[in-house]
Each structure stands twice: as structure tokens, then as C-alpha cells.
Amino acid sequence: MWFYILVILLGLVFGYMRPGKESKLGLLKNGIIIGIVLGVVLGLVGWFLNMSFFGTSSWLGIVWDIIILTVLFIIGVFLGDLIEGMRR
């Protein structure tokens, strides 16, 4: 469960720290790349610690973890960009 919160917070920070007007497509591309990397790392950590989100220790569970964590990171990036835009 704490993986979800960690990934959303990292997305918020990433989106907030990008200065200036960002194109949404550029944010999406960077968010997908970084989200996949985070998903792979945290999915493997969860697999080794036997804490997969879906309760499966198979590669299918890791793939689902990667997809969910990537989507959560992208949501965090867009929310962080929105907060940065409102601060101006």
C-alpha cells in the first residue's frame, strides 16, 4: 500500500519541480518512462519481499504492478503540474 503513496508523491514532486509551461504530451512521455522504471524497481522489490499488490508472485503480478504504478505516477505528475500552474 505504501508503494502507491510513494509513487504518487514522487509524481507530484516531479510535476511540481518542472518549471515553466510544460506541454502535456512531454509530461506524459516523461511520466511514462519514469513510471515504468519506478514500476519495475518497486515491482521487483515487492516480488522479492513477497508483497505483490495482487497477491501473486508471478511475472503477471509484476506486470500488473508496473502498469498500476505507472498510471499512478502519471496522475501525480499531472497533479503536480496543476499545482505549480495554480501557484503562479
C-alpha positions in Angstrom: 0.0 0.0 0.0 2.8 2.4 0.8 4.1 1.9 -2.8 1.0 3.7 -4.1 1.5 6.7 -1.9 5.3 6.8 -2.6 4.7 6.8 -6.3 2.0 9.4 -6.3 4.2 11.7 -4.1 7.2 11.2 -6.4 4.9 12.1 -9.4 3.7 15.2 -7.5 7.3 16.3 -6.9 8.3 15.6 -10.4 5.4 17.6 -11.9 5.9 20.4 -9.5 9.6 20.8 -9.9 9.4 21.1 -13.7 9.5 24.9 -14.1 7.6 26.9 -16.7 4.8 25.9 -19.1 5.0 22.2 -19.9 3.4 20.5 -22.9 1.1 17.8 -21.7 2.5 15.4 -24.3 6.0 15.9 -23.0 4.9 15.4 -19.4 3.1 12.2 -20.5 6.1 10.8 -22.3 8.5 11.6 -19.4 5.9 10.3 -16.9 5.5 7.0 -18.8 9.3 6.5 -18.9 9.9 7.3 -15.3 6.8 5.5 -14.2 7.8 2.3 -16.0 11.3 2.5 -14.3 9.7 3.0 -10.9 7.2 0.3 -11.6 9.9 -2.2 -12.5 12.0 -1.4 -9.5 9.2 -1.3 -6.9 7.5 -4.4 -8.6 10.7 -6.4 -8.2 11.2 -5.2 -4.6 7.6 -6.2 -3.9 8.2 -9.6 -5.6 11.4 -10.2 -3.6 9.7 -9.2 -0.3 6.6 -11.2 -1.3 4.5 -8.1 -1.1 3.0 -8.0 -4.6 -0.1 -5.8 -4.8 -2.2 -8.5 -6.3 -1.0 -11.3 -4.1 0.7 -13.2 -6.8 4.4 -13.9 -7.0 4.4 -14.5 -10.7 5.6 -12.3 -13.5 2.0 -11.4 -14.3 1.7 -9.8 -10.9 4.8 -7.8 -11.5 3.5 -6.6 -14.9 0.2 -5.5 -13.3 2.2 -3.7 -10.6 4.2 -1.9 -13.3 1.1 -0.8 -15.1 -0.7 0.4 -11.9 2.4 2.2 -10.6 3.0 3.9 -14.0 -0.6 5.2 -14.1 -0.4 6.5 -10.5 2.9 8.2 -11.3 1.4 9.9 -14.4 -1.6 11.1 -12.3 0.9 12.5 -9.7 2.8 14.3 -12.5 -0.3 16.0 -13.8 -1.4 17.0 -10.4 2.0 18.4 -9.6 2.0 20.4 -12.8 -1.5 21.6 -12.0 -0.4 22.8 -8.5 2.6 24.5 -10.0 0.4 26.3 -12.5 -2.0 27.5 -9.8 0.9 28.9 -7.7 1.8 31.4 -10.5 
